Amino acid sequence: MRTGATDRALAYTGAPVRLNELFDVVFRWAHLIAGIMWIGNSMLFNWLDRNLEHHGRLSPLSQGKIFMVHSGAFYDVEKKLLEPGELPTTLHWFKWQNGFTWMTGIALLVIVYYGNGAAFLVDVNVCALDPVVAITASASSLFIGWVVYDGLWRTVGERNPRAATVASVAMLFGAIYGFTQMFSGRAAYIQTGVLIGTIMTGNVWLCILPSQRSLIAATEAGRPQDPVLSLRAKQRSIHNNYLTFPLLFMMLSNHFPSAYGHHLSWLVLICVMIGGAGVRYFMNIRYRGEGRQMLAIAWLTPAAMMAAIAVGGLVLITRVSAAPDVDVTYPVGFARAQEIIVKRCVPCHSTHPTDPVFPAPPNNVVFEAPDQIKLMVPRIRERAIESKDRRRRAAAVASRDR
């Protein structure tokens, strides 16, 4: 039987939207829209490149043509270099989709993980970092990651792409492991995603676009275009293409505490990355040019095997249990559970939180009444037992207060 207080608590609709929550929803929405536009463009142009037809009457500078049908009409698309001085009056660029995706992503990193005393970035059970140190390490790793990757591909990658690929993958996996030993599980996944997004953005703005500007400048000046620039830009574009599927998972990873909260979270993420990039690879090579494709069985089978690696990372590895922190061999009654929740959770999850980090209850979840606690039992188990998120956040706040 519900009391009046219980009914009032269950009817709670939340405090007015705080400024950081408003920024969160606005930048998250913009990030999603920009990301869809960027990834959609990337996949479309990659598909065009792999299906260009080279038969028929083509100019010496043509790299192929393709006919498509969409929205009630036909499209006649040709990829080519231009004769000196042949630059058209109107030339469309595809750059701001990436730019806005990265900028809104960085804004979200600051709002969600650097704000509120870095409560979501630091996990004292992983590494008791001071918030300033954690934020500095997070931001500097993005810059260092790009410098190392770009330097590798401008030196070793020019002579031996295979060796550069092996080194890049090894360093990325090393970074994943390092992030999981430094930050909270949720933050480690997002940090990896932001690192990859920064590398992809660097490819666009510091390699692909300069190459395109050089091609345009040569055409305007009446000089022949250097095809090496085009090939170099295409190489970085392919890198971005293979990183797309893993990055999408990381963008959504905060919804999967069983993955980022697992004691082998680094291995889970590595498997997901291998599987996601592998699926993209076999989706790419199925095109044989001239509008022809491999037999479905020839590319779908290995693609399915790569997908199984990703699923295995999510399902099988997360079944590997760690040694329990506390071995409880007797039943715990509701009164004792409520006592623990009131002590450890209600300071944040109440109508009027007493914790200054959370002026409003996180996710509008309140534990002031028994009915509210019972309603949220599955989520309490997931967050407090499986991912240990609540204990880590409490420890981080306690460390900050000290």
C-alpha positions as CSV (number, residue, x, y, z in Angstrom):
1,M,0.0,0.0,0.0
2,R,1.5,3.3,-1.1
3,T,1.8,6.3,1.2
4,G,1.3,9.8,0.1
5,A,5.0,10.4,0.3
6,T,5.6,7.4,-2.0
7,D,3.1,8.7,-4.5
8,R,4.7,12.1,-4.5
9,A,8.1,10.6,-5.0
10,L,7.0,8.3,-7.8
11,A,5.4,11.3,-9.5
12,Y,8.6,13.3,-9.4
13,T,9.4,14.8,-12.8
14,G,12.8,16.2,-12.1
15,A,14.3,19.6,-11.4
16,P,14.7,22.3,-14.1
17,V,17.2,21.4,-16.7
18,R,20.7,22.3,-15.6
19,L,23.1,24.1,-17.9
20,N,25.5,21.2,-18.3
21,E,22.5,18.8,-19.0
22,L,21.3,21.3,-21.7
23,F,24.7,21.4,-23.3
24,D,24.8,17.6,-23.1
25,V,21.6,17.0,-25.0
26,V,22.3,19.8,-27.5
27,F,25.9,18.7,-28.4
28,R,24.9,15.0,-28.3
29,W,22.1,15.6,-30.8
30,A,24.4,17.7,-33.0
31,H,27.1,15.0,-32.7
32,L,24.7,12.3,-33.8
33,I,23.5,14.3,-36.8
34,A,27.0,15.3,-38.0
35,G,28.2,11.8,-37.5
36,I,25.5,10.3,-39.6
37,M,26.3,12.8,-42.4
38,W,30.0,12.2,-42.2
39,I,29.8,8.4,-42.1
40,G,27.1,8.4,-44.8
41,N,29.3,10.4,-47.1
42,S,32.3,8.2,-46.4
43,M,30.5,5.0,-47.2
44,L,28.9,6.5,-50.3
45,F,32.2,7.6,-51.8
46,N,33.9,4.4,-50.8
47,W,31.2,2.5,-52.6
48,L,31.6,4.7,-55.7
49,D,35.3,4.1,-55.9
50,R,34.9,0.4,-55.7
51,N,32.2,0.3,-58.4
52,L,33.6,2.7,-61.0
53,E,33.4,1.3,-64.6
54,H,36.3,1.8,-66.9
55,H,34.9,0.6,-70.3
56,G,33.5,2.9,-73.0
57,R,34.8,6.3,-74.0
58,L,36.8,7.8,-71.2
59,S,39.2,10.7,-71.2
60,P,42.9,10.0,-70.5
61,L,42.5,11.5,-67.0
62,S,39.3,9.6,-66.1
63,Q,39.4,7.1,-63.3
64,G,36.0,5.6,-64.1
65,K,32.3,6.3,-64.5
66,I,29.2,5.0,-62.9
67,F,25.4,5.3,-63.5
68,M,23.0,5.3,-60.6
69,V,19.3,5.6,-60.2
70,H,17.7,7.4,-57.2
71,S,14.8,9.7,-56.4
72,G,13.2,9.3,-59.8
73,A,16.1,10.0,-62.1
74,F,19.5,8.8,-63.2
75,Y,22.9,10.0,-62.1
76,D,26.0,10.0,-64.4
77,V,29.0,10.2,-62.1
78,E,32.7,10.3,-63.3
79,K,35.8,10.4,-61.2
80,K,38.8,12.1,-62.9
81,L,41.6,14.5,-62.7
82,L,41.3,17.8,-64.5
83,E,43.2,19.3,-67.4
84,P,45.3,22.3,-66.3
85,G,43.1,25.4,-66.1
86,E,39.9,23.3,-66.3
87,L,38.6,23.9,-62.8
88,P,34.8,24.4,-62.7
89,T,33.2,27.5,-61.3
90,T,31.3,25.5,-58.6
91,L,33.2,22.8,-56.7
92,H,31.6,21.0,-53.7
93,W,33.6,20.0,-50.7
94,F,32.9,17.5,-48.0
95,K,34.7,18.5,-44.9
96,W,32.4,20.2,-42.3
97,Q,30.5,17.0,-41.6
98,N,33.7,15.6,-40.1
99,G,34.6,18.9,-38.5
100,F,31.3,19.3,-36.7
101,T,31.4,15.6,-35.6
102,W,34.8,16.0,-34.0
103,M,34.0,19.4,-32.4
104,T,30.8,18.2,-30.9
105,G,32.5,15.0,-29.7
106,I,35.2,17.0,-28.0
107,A,32.5,19.2,-26.4
108,L,30.8,16.1,-25.0
109,L,34.1,14.8,-23.7
110,V,34.5,18.1,-21.7
111,I,30.9,18.3,-20.6
112,V,30.4,14.7,-19.5
113,Y,33.9,13.5,-18.5
114,Y,35.9,16.6,-17.6
115,G,33.1,18.4,-15.8
116,N,31.6,17.6,-12.3
117,G,35.1,17.1,-10.9
118,A,35.9,14.4,-13.5
119,A,33.5,12.1,-11.6
120,F,32.9,9.9,-14.7
121,L,36.6,10.0,-15.8
122,V,38.3,8.9,-12.6
123,D,37.8,5.6,-10.9
124,V,39.9,5.3,-7.7
125,N,39.5,1.5,-7.8
126,V,41.3,1.6,-11.1
127,C,43.8,4.4,-10.6
128,A,43.5,7.1,-7.9
129,L,44.3,10.1,-10.2
130,D,43.7,13.6,-9.3
131,P,41.0,15.1,-11.6
132,V,43.5,17.6,-13.0
133,V,46.0,14.9,-13.8
134,A,43.4,12.7,-15.3
135,I,42.1,15.4,-17.6
136,T,45.6,16.4,-18.6
137,A,46.4,12.7,-19.4
138,S,43.2,12.4,-21.4
139,A,43.7,15.5,-23.5
140,S,47.4,15.0,-24.1
141,S,46.9,11.4,-25.2
142,L,44.8,12.7,-28.1
143,F,47.5,15.0,-29.3
144,I,50.3,12.5,-28.8
145,G,48.2,9.8,-30.5
146,W,47.8,11.8,-33.7
147,V,51.5,12.9,-33.8
148,V,52.7,9.3,-33.5
149,Y,50.2,7.9,-36.0
150,D,50.8,10.7,-38.6
151,G,54.6,10.5,-38.2
152,L,54.5,6.7,-38.6
153,W,52.6,6.9,-41.9
154,R,54.6,9.8,-43.3
155,T,57.8,7.8,-42.8
156,V,57.4,4.0,-42.5
157,G,54.0,4.1,-44.2
158,E,55.4,5.6,-47.4
159,R,57.9,2.8,-47.8
160,N,56.3,-0.2,-46.1
161,P,52.5,0.2,-45.5
162,R,52.2,-3.3,-44.1
163,A,54.7,-2.6,-41.3
164,A,53.0,0.7,-40.5
165,T,49.7,-1.1,-40.3
166,V,51.0,-3.7,-37.9
167,A,52.6,-1.0,-35.7
168,S,49.5,1.2,-35.8
169,V,47.2,-1.6,-34.7
170,A,49.7,-2.7,-31.9
171,M,49.9,0.8,-30.6
172,L,46.1,1.3,-30.7
173,F,45.6,-2.0,-28.7
174,G,48.3,-0.8,-26.3
175,A,46.4,2.5,-25.9
176,I,43.2,0.6,-25.1
177,Y,44.9,-1.4,-22.4
178,G,46.5,1.7,-21.0
179,F,43.2,3.6,-20.9
180,T,41.5,0.8,-19.0
181,Q,44.3,0.9,-16.4
182,M,44.0,4.7,-16.0
183,F,40.4,5.7,-16.4
184,S,37.0,4.4,-15.4
185,G,35.7,1.6,-17.7
186,R,33.1,3.9,-19.3
187,A,35.7,6.7,-19.8
188,A,38.3,4.3,-21.2
189,Y,35.9,3.3,-24.0
190,I,35.0,6.8,-24.8
191,Q,38.6,7.9,-24.6
192,T,39.5,5.3,-27.2
193,G,36.7,6.5,-29.4
194,V,37.8,10.1,-29.1
195,L,41.4,9.1,-29.9
196,I,40.2,7.3,-33.1
197,G,37.9,10.2,-34.0
198,T,40.8,12.6,-33.6
199,I,43.0,10.5,-35.8
200,M,40.3,10.3,-38.4
201,T,39.7,14.1,-38.2
202,G,43.5,14.7,-38.5
203,N,43.4,12.6,-41.7
204,V,40.7,14.7,-43.1
205,W,42.0,18.2,-42.3
206,L,45.8,17.6,-42.3
207,C,46.2,15.1,-45.1
208,I,43.1,14.7,-47.3
209,L,42.1,18.3,-47.6
210,P,45.7,19.7,-48.1
211,S,46.1,17.1,-50.9
212,Q,42.9,18.3,-52.5
213,R,43.9,22.0,-52.2
214,S,47.2,21.2,-53.9
215,L,45.3,19.5,-56.8
216,I,43.0,22.5,-57.1
217,A,46.0,25.0,-57.0
218,A,47.8,23.0,-59.7
219,T,44.7,23.0,-61.9
220,E,44.1,26.8,-61.4
221,A,47.8,27.5,-62.2
222,G,47.7,25.4,-65.3
223,R,50.1,22.8,-64.0
224,P,49.6,19.0,-64.3
225,Q,48.2,17.4,-61.2
226,D,50.4,15.1,-59.1
227,P,48.5,11.8,-58.8
228,V,50.6,10.8,-55.8
229,L,48.7,13.4,-53.7
230,S,45.4,11.7,-54.7
231,L,46.8,8.3,-53.7
232,R,48.0,9.5,-50.4
233,A,44.7,11.1,-49.6
234,K,42.9,7.9,-50.6
235,Q,45.1,5.9,-48.3
236,R,44.1,7.9,-45.2
237,S,40.5,7.8,-46.4
238,I,40.7,4.0,-46.3
239,H,42.0,4.1,-42.8
240,N,39.0,6.2,-41.8
241,N,36.7,3.7,-43.5
242,Y,38.0,0.7,-41.5
243,L,37.8,2.6,-38.2
244,T,34.1,3.6,-38.8
245,F,32.4,0.5,-37.4
246,P,34.5,0.2,-34.2
247,L,34.0,4.0,-33.6
248,L,30.3,3.6,-33.8
249,F,30.3,1.0,-31.1
250,M,32.4,3.2,-28.8
251,M,29.9,6.1,-29.4
252,L,27.2,3.8,-27.9
253,S,29.3,1.9,-25.4
254,N,28.0,3.8,-22.3
255,H,24.8,1.8,-22.8
256,F,26.7,-1.5,-22.2
257,P,28.1,-1.6,-18.6
258,S,28.6,-5.3,-18.9
259,A,31.3,-4.5,-21.5
260,Y,33.0,-1.4,-20.1
261,G,32.6,-2.5,-16.5
262,H,34.1,-5.9,-17.0
263,H,37.5,-6.7,-15.5
264,L,38.6,-7.7,-19.1
265,S,37.0,-4.6,-20.7
266,W,40.2,-4.0,-22.7
267,L,40.0,-7.5,-24.3
268,V,36.2,-7.0,-25.0
269,L,36.9,-3.7,-26.9
270,I,39.8,-5.2,-28.8
271,C,37.6,-8.1,-30.0
272,V,34.9,-5.7,-31.0
273,M,37.4,-3.6,-32.9
274,I,38.8,-6.5,-34.8
275,G,35.4,-7.9,-35.6
276,G,34.0,-4.5,-36.7
277,A,36.9,-3.6,-38.9
278,G,37.0,-7.1,-40.3
279,V,33.3,-6.9,-41.3
280,R,34.0,-3.6,-43.0
281,Y,37.0,-5.1,-44.9
282,F,34.9,-7.9,-46.4
283,M,32.1,-5.5,-47.2
284,N,34.7,-3.5,-49.2
285,I,36.5,-6.3,-51.0
286,R,33.2,-7.8,-52.3
287,Y,33.3,-5.2,-55.1
288,R,35.4,-6.3,-58.0
289,G,35.0,-3.2,-60.1
290,E,33.0,-2.6,-63.2
291,G,29.8,-3.1,-61.2
292,R,30.7,-6.7,-60.5
293,Q,30.6,-8.3,-57.0
294,M,32.0,-11.5,-55.5
295,L,29.6,-14.3,-54.9
296,A,27.7,-13.7,-51.7
297,I,29.0,-16.8,-50.0
298,A,32.6,-15.7,-50.8
299,W,32.5,-12.5,-48.7
300,L,29.5,-13.1,-46.4
301,T,31.1,-16.2,-44.8
302,P,34.3,-14.4,-43.6
303,A,32.3,-11.3,-42.7
304,A,30.1,-13.4,-40.5
305,M,33.2,-14.9,-38.9
306,M,34.5,-11.4,-38.1
307,A,31.1,-10.5,-36.7
308,A,31.3,-13.6,-34.5
309,I,34.6,-12.2,-33.1
310,A,32.9,-9.0,-32.1
311,V,29.9,-10.8,-30.6
312,G,32.3,-13.1,-28.8
313,G,33.9,-10.2,-27.2
314,L,30.6,-8.9,-26.0
315,V,29.1,-12.2,-24.9
316,L,31.7,-14.8,-24.2
317,I,34.4,-12.8,-22.6
318,T,31.9,-11.0,-20.3
319,R,31.0,-14.4,-19.0
320,V,34.5,-14.8,-17.5
321,S,33.9,-13.9,-13.9
322,A,36.4,-12.2,-11.7
323,A,37.0,-13.2,-8.1
324,P,34.2,-11.7,-6.0
325,D,35.1,-8.7,-3.8
326,V,32.9,-10.0,-1.0
327,D,31.5,-13.6,-0.7
328,V,28.1,-13.3,0.9
329,T,26.8,-16.8,1.8
330,Y,23.6,-15.8,3.6
331,P,20.4,-14.1,2.4
332,V,20.1,-10.3,2.7
333,G,16.7,-8.9,3.5
334,F,15.1,-5.9,1.9
335,A,15.5,-3.8,5.1
336,R,19.3,-4.3,5.0
337,A,19.5,-3.6,1.2
338,Q,17.4,-0.4,1.7
339,E,19.8,0.7,4.5
340,I,22.8,0.4,2.2
341,I,21.0,2.2,-0.6
342,V,19.9,5.1,1.7
343,K,23.5,5.4,2.9
344,R,25.3,5.1,-0.5
345,C,22.8,6.1,-3.2
346,V,20.2,8.4,-1.8
347,P,22.7,11.4,-1.4
348,C,22.6,11.6,-5.2
349,H,19.4,9.7,-6.1
350,S,16.8,11.7,-4.2
351,T,14.4,14.5,-4.9
352,H,16.8,17.0,-3.5
353,P,20.3,15.5,-3.7
354,T,22.7,16.5,-0.9
355,D,25.8,15.7,-3.1
356,P,26.9,19.0,-4.7
357,V,28.1,17.1,-7.8
358,F,24.5,16.2,-8.7
359,P,22.0,19.0,-8.0
360,A,19.4,16.8,-9.7
361,P,19.1,13.0,-9.4
362,P,21.2,11.3,-12.2
363,N,18.9,10.0,-15.0
364,N,16.0,11.2,-12.8
365,V,16.3,8.0,-10.7
366,V,15.1,8.4,-7.1
367,F,15.4,5.8,-4.3
368,E,13.5,7.5,-1.5
369,A,10.6,5.0,-1.4
370,P,10.6,1.1,-1.3
371,D,8.5,1.0,-4.5
372,Q,11.1,3.0,-6.3
373,I,13.9,0.7,-5.1
374,K,12.0,-2.5,-6.1
375,L,11.2,-1.1,-9.5
376,M,14.9,-0.5,-10.2
377,V,16.3,-3.8,-8.9
378,P,17.6,-5.0,-12.3
379,R,19.4,-1.7,-13.0
380,I,20.7,-1.6,-9.4
381,R,22.2,-5.0,-9.9
382,E,23.7,-4.1,-13.3
383,R,25.3,-0.9,-12.1
384,A,26.3,-1.7,-8.5
385,I,27.2,-5.4,-8.8
386,E,28.1,-6.2,-12.4
387,S,29.7,-3.0,-13.5
388,K,30.5,-1.7,-10.0
389,D,29.7,1.8,-11.3
390,R,28.0,3.2,-8.3
391,R,30.7,2.1,-5.9
392,R,33.4,3.6,-8.2
393,R,31.5,6.9,-8.4
394,A,31.1,7.0,-4.7
395,A,34.8,6.3,-4.2
396,A,35.7,9.0,-6.7
397,V,33.5,11.6,-4.9
398,A,35.0,10.6,-1.5
399,S,38.5,10.9,-2.9
400,R,37.7,14.3,-4.3
401,D,36.2,15.5,-1.0
402,R,39.4,14.4,0.9
